[in-house]
Amino acid sequence: MKALEEGDALHWRIRNALLGGYKMTAKFVGHCTDSMFLDRMVPISSIASHANYLQYLTEIGNRKGVRILEIGSREVTGKSDARKRFANAEYVGFDFYPGANVDVVGDAHQLSRHFGDERFDIIYSSAVFEHFAMPWIVATEMVKLLNVGGIIFVETHLSYGSHERPWHFFQFSDMALRVLFSPAIGIECIEAGASNPMIGRFSALADDYLKFLPITGLYCHSEFLGRKVREVDHFEWSAVNLEEVVGDTKYPPPSGPE
């Protein structure tokens, strides 16, 4: 037993030493090369990024008479300060499970059934949309509960490791969030972008032709900030035209000869 414990201790010392050396090397190399891994076509969020979205929402929302709904409010990765931030407003926390910082328990795919005729001035969620089985339905439900002129904010993951399985369903680019919350559903985009660039490569366990190749264009978080500009009665995704959700963008055309 003693030998086993000593072996485990040695393993962790070696692991920590290697990890420390890796971090030092990555820090040195990263300052010189990390910018090469960015995708210049991916906009970086500034108004409401991962670092400042709560401060932004607090500045516009912490006022008497403002109703705020957080989707996925349960304390999972740490303690929430939402009630303190929105002390002057009316804050409601919604989650699939009961727990700390949860006022209403239910399925976000059926938000309007839980709240009926209630409406909100700000509806937001963070690190939740990747766990919705049908995010287009949740988007529709969120917009239903939002007052015209109200603000909607969604932060989720563009590139991130598998987590909270089996209910880890999707990853979202800024364009994916623009599609979910488009003018067709009554939302005007204020900003859509990404935060926290990542560096990646294929592992030694990948297919031979991919082993150790670098992966560019990885960003941990994607964000959407929008405003509801009109009511859309009886919205149906099956009735939406492609141009209504992609705007003036298009899939990149072939670069070679036809």
Protein Blocks (a to p, Z undefined) as FASTA:
>chain_A
ZZmmmmmmmmmmmmmmmmmmmmmmmmmmmmmmmmmmpcfklccdfklgfklmmmmmmmmm
mcghiacddehjacfkbccfklmmmmmmccddddfbgcehiabgcdfklmmmmnomaccf
bdcdehklmmpfblmlmmmmmmmmpcghiacdddddfbdcdehiakbfbccdfklmmmmm
cfknopacfbdcdehiadddddfkbcfklgopacehiafbacdddddfbdcehiafklpc
fklmnomadcdddfbdZZ
